Amino acid sequence: MKHRAIGAVLFGVGVLLLALAAGLVFVVTPALAKLPYDLKAATSVAEASGATFLQINNGSIKINNGDLRSTVRVNQLKDETAKLGGDLDGKAVVWQVGQTVDRVDNKELVSAYGAKLAMDRVSGEALKWQGQWLDDTGQRDTGVQFAGQIYKFPFNTEKRDYKIFDRDMRQVRDAKFSGTENIKGIETYRFEQVITDEQLTLDPSRLTPLLATFAPGATDAKLVYSNQRTVWVDPVTGSYIKVREVQKKVLTPNVGTPTTLLDADFTYNDATITASADRAKESRNSLQLISVYVPVGLAVLGLVLMIGGLLVARQGAVAAAGEARHRADVPPAPTRYDEPVVDEERPTAEQPAVDREGGPLSDEIPPASTNWRADDEPTVPTQRPASDERERH
């Protein structure tokens, strides 16, 4: 009975551990594989050496050459996120992003933009939201429709093509999976998006001063844009580990010579790559601990306890059956009424005769046939005379 109780307890604990392992995999892990509501601000820096770029400063429009530094800062807006309703409630977070491009030599500002958007907490895709906007001209464009991946890929990124939103075009284009590459100890997935000679729309207020400077005789022009964008993604968290963009913008007037407004090869600097890899490692270690190592350990321990419980219970059952057979083989002890009556005066096969020493010094009473006589009396009685002899006397 004791073995059965112990076996039942072990089996029950094993089942509980298996249920806990399943809960970690199917409940806790999906809850953790989401953008948190308290995401810390993050900054990434990309640099371009020997770039050609347009610079407008104090009304002066020039084409310069030099090194550029692009700084992107991402902030999560907790209050805006808390106000999300409808389908976005609990599904999205609101990010505000700002970028500045500066000259490395004199820190002068070359360009800047700002944006606010809602992003899916799991897929990292931009979601349709009425509060979104994009400002890269000095005026907020509230009609922009963010879509696809912008600053992040999904948790558990797959080896397939995705769509990345291009800010200059305000459209998505395919980013094709092109292989894996180890960066700072992380096997990243590499995706490449190629944009070739796409025409951008320029507001007349921006086009007119450009034509006046670079093509005085032209009445119209088109801005042709190309970009070869490569992103290296941590597949577990979907975070960007490294980004490279080879951008080119050429102003082609209807009269005159084309002018290159931008020709730059921007790549994350080493400090940004290292920081991105460290953050990804910390996040992926937490996810793998909860989704893999702990559940596997609990499952193995649970199975061991279940098997051990079954073995202990079986051992108890075998012991109980053996004890029952033993009891069946041993005859019951005789009761007081079943015991044979032994006549101590009559020898039997079970109780043979025993010589006794009777007498006054014995604790047993001598038999009644014993004659007590004086020492001078004969031990054998005399024979009684016959009747004829009595008459003769």
C-alpha positions as CSV (number, residue, x, y, z in Angstrom):
1,M,0.0,0.0,0.0
2,K,2.9,2.3,0.8
3,H,4.6,1.7,-2.5
4,R,1.4,2.4,-4.4
5,A,1.0,5.8,-2.6
6,I,4.6,6.8,-3.4
7,G,4.2,5.7,-7.0
8,A,1.0,7.7,-7.4
9,V,2.7,10.8,-6.0
10,L,5.7,10.5,-8.3
11,F,3.4,9.9,-11.3
12,G,1.3,12.9,-10.4
13,V,4.3,15.2,-10.0
14,G,5.6,13.9,-13.4
15,V,2.3,14.8,-15.1
16,L,2.4,18.3,-13.5
17,L,5.9,18.9,-14.8
18,L,4.9,17.9,-18.3
19,A,1.9,20.2,-18.1
20,L,4.2,23.0,-16.9
21,A,6.6,22.4,-19.8
22,A,3.8,22.6,-22.3
23,G,2.6,25.8,-20.7
24,L,6.0,27.4,-21.1
25,V,6.1,26.4,-24.8
26,F,2.5,27.2,-25.8
27,V,1.6,30.0,-23.4
28,V,4.6,31.8,-21.9
29,T,6.9,31.8,-24.9
30,P,4.3,33.4,-27.3
31,A,3.7,36.0,-24.7
32,L,7.4,36.8,-24.5
33,A,8.0,36.8,-28.3
34,K,6.5,40.2,-28.6
35,L,7.7,43.7,-28.6
36,P,7.4,44.8,-25.0
37,Y,5.4,47.8,-23.8
38,D,8.5,49.2,-22.0
39,L,11.0,49.1,-24.8
40,K,14.1,51.2,-24.1
41,A,15.1,53.8,-26.6
42,A,17.7,52.6,-29.1
43,T,20.2,54.4,-31.3
44,S,21.9,53.1,-34.5
45,V,24.7,54.8,-36.4
46,A,25.6,54.2,-40.1
47,E,28.5,55.9,-41.8
48,A,29.4,56.6,-45.4
49,S,32.9,57.5,-46.5
50,G,33.6,59.6,-49.5
51,A,30.0,60.4,-50.2
52,T,28.6,62.8,-52.7
53,F,25.6,64.7,-51.3
54,L,23.4,67.7,-51.8
55,Q,23.7,70.3,-49.0
56,I,21.4,73.3,-48.6
57,N,22.6,75.7,-45.9
58,N,21.4,79.3,-45.4
59,G,19.9,79.4,-48.9
60,S,23.1,78.0,-50.5
61,I,22.6,74.9,-52.6
62,K,25.8,72.9,-53.2
63,I,27.0,69.4,-54.1
64,N,29.7,68.4,-51.6
65,N,31.9,65.5,-51.0
66,G,32.9,64.0,-47.7
67,D,32.1,61.5,-44.9
68,L,28.5,61.3,-43.6
69,R,27.0,59.9,-40.4
70,S,23.4,58.8,-40.2
71,T,21.9,58.5,-36.7
72,V,18.5,56.9,-36.2
73,R,16.9,57.0,-32.8
74,V,13.8,54.9,-31.9
75,N,11.5,55.7,-29.0
76,Q,8.4,53.8,-27.9
77,L,5.5,56.1,-26.9
78,K,3.8,54.5,-23.9
79,D,0.9,56.9,-23.7
80,E,0.1,56.6,-27.4
81,T,0.3,52.9,-27.2
82,A,-2.1,52.8,-24.2
83,K,-4.6,54.8,-26.2
84,L,-4.7,52.3,-29.1
85,G,-8.2,50.8,-29.5
86,G,-10.0,48.4,-31.7
87,D,-7.9,45.8,-33.5
88,L,-4.7,47.5,-32.5
89,D,-5.4,47.2,-28.7
90,G,-2.9,44.7,-27.3
91,K,-1.6,44.0,-30.8
92,A,0.5,47.1,-31.6
93,V,3.0,49.5,-30.1
94,V,3.6,53.1,-31.2
95,W,7.1,54.1,-32.2
96,Q,8.5,57.5,-32.9
97,V,11.6,57.5,-35.1
98,G,14.0,60.3,-36.0
99,Q,17.0,60.4,-38.3
100,T,19.7,63.0,-38.9
101,V,22.5,62.9,-41.5
102,D,25.5,65.0,-40.6
103,R,28.8,65.8,-42.1
104,V,31.6,64.1,-40.1
105,D,34.1,66.9,-40.5
106,N,32.1,69.9,-39.4
107,K,28.9,68.3,-37.9
108,E,26.7,70.3,-40.2
109,L,23.2,68.9,-40.9
110,V,22.6,67.5,-44.3
111,S,19.1,66.0,-44.0
112,A,16.6,64.8,-41.5
113,Y,13.3,63.1,-41.1
114,G,10.8,62.1,-38.4
115,A,8.0,59.5,-38.3
116,K,5.4,58.1,-36.0
117,L,3.8,54.7,-36.7
118,A,2.1,51.7,-35.2
119,M,3.9,48.3,-35.4
120,D,2.7,44.8,-34.9
121,R,4.2,43.4,-31.7
122,V,4.9,40.0,-33.2
123,S,5.6,40.4,-36.9
124,G,7.2,43.9,-36.7
125,E,5.1,45.0,-39.6
126,A,3.8,48.6,-39.8
127,L,0.0,48.7,-39.3
128,K,-2.6,51.1,-40.6
129,W,-3.2,53.7,-38.0
130,Q,-4.8,57.1,-38.2
131,G,-2.2,58.7,-36.0
132,Q,0.8,57.9,-38.3
133,W,2.8,60.5,-40.1
134,L,6.1,61.1,-41.9
135,D,8.0,64.3,-42.2
136,D,11.0,64.5,-44.5
137,T,10.4,67.8,-46.1
138,G,9.6,70.0,-43.1
139,Q,5.9,69.2,-43.3
140,R,4.1,66.2,-41.8
141,D,2.6,63.9,-44.3
142,T,-0.4,62.3,-42.5
143,G,-1.5,60.5,-45.7
144,V,1.5,58.2,-45.7
145,Q,0.6,54.5,-45.6
146,F,3.3,52.6,-43.7
147,A,3.4,48.9,-44.5
148,G,5.7,45.9,-44.4
149,Q,8.9,45.7,-42.4
150,I,10.6,49.0,-41.6
151,Y,12.8,48.8,-38.5
152,K,12.4,45.2,-37.5
153,F,11.6,41.7,-38.8
154,P,9.3,39.1,-37.2
155,F,10.2,37.0,-34.2
156,N,11.3,33.7,-35.6
157,T,12.2,35.1,-39.0
158,E,12.0,32.6,-41.8
159,K,14.2,31.9,-44.8
160,R,11.8,33.5,-47.3
161,D,11.2,36.8,-49.0
162,Y,9.7,39.8,-47.0
163,K,8.6,43.3,-48.0
164,I,10.5,46.3,-46.7
165,F,9.0,49.8,-46.7
166,D,11.1,52.4,-48.5
167,R,10.7,55.9,-47.1
168,D,11.8,57.7,-50.2
169,M,9.3,55.8,-52.4
170,R,6.7,55.5,-49.7
171,Q,6.1,51.9,-51.0
172,V,7.1,48.4,-50.2
173,R,9.5,46.3,-52.3
174,D,10.5,42.7,-52.0
175,A,13.6,41.9,-49.9
176,K,14.8,38.5,-51.0
177,F,16.5,36.0,-48.6
178,S,20.0,35.6,-49.9
179,G,21.7,33.4,-47.3
180,T,23.1,33.3,-43.8
181,E,26.2,35.0,-42.3
182,N,27.8,34.9,-38.8
183,I,28.1,38.4,-37.3
184,K,29.4,38.9,-33.8
185,G,28.6,35.3,-32.9
186,I,25.0,35.3,-34.3
187,E,24.0,33.4,-37.4
188,T,22.0,36.1,-39.2
189,Y,19.7,35.9,-42.1
190,R,20.7,38.2,-45.0
191,F,18.0,39.9,-47.0
192,E,18.6,42.1,-50.1
193,Q,16.2,44.6,-51.6
194,V,17.2,46.2,-54.9
195,I,15.5,49.4,-56.2
196,T,16.7,50.5,-59.6
197,D,15.9,53.8,-61.3
198,E,12.6,54.5,-59.6
199,Q,11.2,58.0,-60.2
200,L,10.4,60.0,-57.1
201,T,7.8,62.6,-56.8
202,L,9.2,66.1,-56.0
203,D,7.1,69.0,-54.7
204,P,7.4,72.0,-57.0
205,S,8.7,74.1,-54.1
206,R,11.7,71.8,-53.9
207,L,12.2,71.2,-57.6
208,T,12.3,74.8,-58.6
209,P,15.4,75.9,-56.7
210,L,17.2,72.7,-57.9
211,L,16.5,73.5,-61.5
212,A,17.6,77.1,-61.0
213,T,20.9,75.9,-59.6
214,F,21.8,72.9,-61.7
215,A,19.7,73.3,-64.9
216,P,18.8,76.9,-65.4
217,G,17.2,76.4,-68.8
218,A,15.1,73.4,-67.8
219,T,11.4,73.6,-67.1
220,D,11.0,70.2,-65.6
221,A,13.0,67.3,-64.3
222,K,12.7,63.9,-62.7
223,L,14.5,62.5,-59.7
224,V,15.7,59.0,-60.3
225,Y,16.3,56.9,-57.2
226,S,18.2,53.6,-56.7
227,N,19.0,51.8,-53.5
228,Q,20.6,48.4,-52.8
229,R,19.5,47.7,-49.3
230,T,20.9,44.7,-47.3
231,V,19.8,43.8,-43.8
232,W,21.3,41.2,-41.6
233,V,18.6,39.9,-39.2
234,D,18.7,37.9,-36.0
235,P,16.1,35.2,-36.8
236,V,15.2,34.6,-33.2
237,T,14.2,38.2,-32.3
238,G,13.9,39.8,-35.7
239,S,16.3,42.6,-34.8
240,Y,18.5,44.2,-37.3
241,I,22.2,43.4,-36.5
242,K,23.6,45.2,-39.5
243,V,22.2,47.4,-42.3
244,R,23.8,48.6,-45.5
245,E,22.3,51.0,-48.0
246,V,24.0,52.0,-51.2
247,Q,21.9,55.0,-52.3
248,K,21.9,57.1,-55.4
249,K,19.7,60.0,-56.5
250,V,20.1,61.7,-59.8
251,L,18.3,64.8,-61.0
252,T,17.6,64.5,-64.7
253,P,16.2,67.8,-66.2
254,N,14.4,67.9,-69.6
255,V,17.2,70.3,-70.7
256,G,20.7,70.1,-69.5
257,T,23.0,67.6,-67.8
258,P,21.9,65.2,-65.0
259,T,23.2,66.0,-61.6
260,T,24.0,63.5,-58.9
261,L,22.4,64.7,-55.7
262,L,23.4,61.7,-53.6
263,D,25.8,58.8,-54.0
264,A,26.6,57.2,-50.6
265,D,27.3,53.8,-49.2
266,F,25.9,53.8,-45.6
267,T,26.8,50.9,-43.3
268,Y,26.3,50.4,-39.5
269,N,29.5,51.2,-37.7
270,D,31.2,48.6,-35.5
271,A,29.8,50.1,-32.3
272,T,26.3,49.8,-33.5
273,I,26.8,46.3,-34.8
274,T,28.2,45.2,-31.5
275,A,25.4,46.8,-29.5
276,S,22.8,45.3,-31.7
277,A,24.3,41.8,-31.4
278,D,24.5,42.1,-27.6
279,R,20.9,43.2,-27.3
280,A,19.8,40.3,-29.6
281,K,21.9,37.8,-27.6
282,E,20.3,38.9,-24.4
283,S,16.8,38.7,-25.8
284,R,17.3,35.4,-27.6
285,N,18.9,33.8,-24.5
286,S,15.9,34.6,-22.5
287,L,13.6,33.3,-25.2
288,Q,15.5,30.1,-25.7
289,L,15.7,29.5,-21.9
290,I,11.9,29.7,-21.6
291,S,11.0,28.1,-24.9
292,V,13.7,25.3,-25.1
293,Y,16.0,24.6,-22.2
294,V,13.5,24.8,-19.3
295,P,10.6,23.0,-21.0
296,V,13.0,20.2,-22.2
297,G,14.4,19.8,-18.7
298,L,10.9,19.8,-17.1
299,A,9.7,17.3,-19.7
300,V,12.6,14.9,-19.2
301,L,12.2,15.1,-15.4
302,G,8.5,14.6,-15.7
303,L,8.9,11.5,-17.8
304,V,11.5,10.1,-15.4
305,L,9.1,10.7,-12.4
306,M,6.2,9.1,-14.3
307,I,8.2,6.0,-15.2
308,G,9.6,5.8,-11.7
309,G,6.1,6.1,-10.2
310,L,4.9,3.3,-12.4
311,L,7.8,1.1,-11.4
312,V,7.4,1.8,-7.7
313,A,3.6,1.1,-7.9
314,R,4.3,-2.1,-9.8
315,Q,6.9,-3.2,-7.3
316,G,4.3,-2.6,-4.5
317,A,1.7,-4.6,-6.4
318,V,4.2,-7.5,-6.9
319,A,5.1,-7.5,-3.2
320,A,1.5,-7.4,-2.2
321,A,0.7,-10.4,-4.4
322,G,3.7,-12.4,-3.0
323,E,2.6,-11.7,0.5
324,A,-0.9,-12.8,-0.3
325,R,0.4,-16.1,-1.8
326,H,2.6,-16.6,1.3
327,R,-0.4,-16.2,3.6
328,A,-2.4,-18.7,1.5
329,D,0.4,-21.3,1.8
330,V,0.7,-21.2,5.6
331,P,-2.1,-23.0,7.5
332,P,-3.9,-21.0,10.2
333,A,-2.7,-21.4,13.8
334,P,-5.0,-23.8,15.8
335,T,-7.4,-22.2,18.3
336,R,-7.8,-23.4,21.8
337,Y,-10.8,-25.5,20.8
338,D,-8.9,-27.1,17.9
339,E,-6.0,-28.3,20.0
340,P,-6.0,-32.1,20.7
341,V,-6.8,-33.2,24.3
342,V,-3.9,-35.1,25.7
343,D,-4.4,-37.7,28.4
344,E,-1.4,-37.3,30.5
345,E,-2.0,-40.7,32.2
346,R,-2.2,-42.6,28.9
347,P,0.8,-42.6,26.5
348,T,0.0,-41.8,23.0
349,A,2.0,-41.7,19.8
350,E,2.3,-37.9,20.2
351,Q,3.1,-38.2,23.9
352,P,5.0,-41.3,24.9
353,A,5.1,-42.6,28.5
354,V,7.4,-40.8,30.8
355,D,8.8,-42.4,34.0
356,R,7.7,-40.6,37.0
357,E,9.4,-40.6,40.4
358,G,6.6,-40.4,43.0
359,G,7.0,-40.0,46.7
360,P,6.7,-37.6,49.5
361,L,9.6,-35.5,48.1
362,S,7.9,-35.3,44.8
363,D,5.4,-32.6,43.7
364,E,3.2,-35.3,42.2
365,I,0.7,-37.5,44.0
366,P,1.7,-41.2,44.0
367,P,-0.7,-43.5,42.3
368,A,-3.4,-45.0,44.5
369,S,-2.1,-48.6,44.0
370,T,1.1,-48.0,45.9
371,N,1.2,-49.7,49.4
372,W,3.0,-48.0,52.2
373,R,4.5,-50.6,54.6
374,A,7.0,-50.9,57.3
375,D,10.4,-52.0,56.5
376,D,9.9,-55.4,58.3
377,E,6.8,-56.2,56.5
378,P,6.9,-58.4,53.5
379,T,6.6,-56.6,50.2
380,V,4.5,-59.5,48.7
381,P,1.2,-60.4,50.4
382,T,0.8,-64.0,51.6
383,Q,-1.5,-66.4,49.9
384,R,-5.0,-66.8,51.4
385,P,-5.6,-70.4,52.6
386,A,-8.1,-72.4,50.9
387,S,-11.5,-73.2,52.6
388,D,-10.6,-76.9,53.3
389,E,-7.6,-75.9,55.1
390,R,-9.6,-73.5,57.3
391,E,-11.9,-76.2,58.2
392,R,-9.1,-78.6,59.2
393,H,-7.8,-76.0,61.5
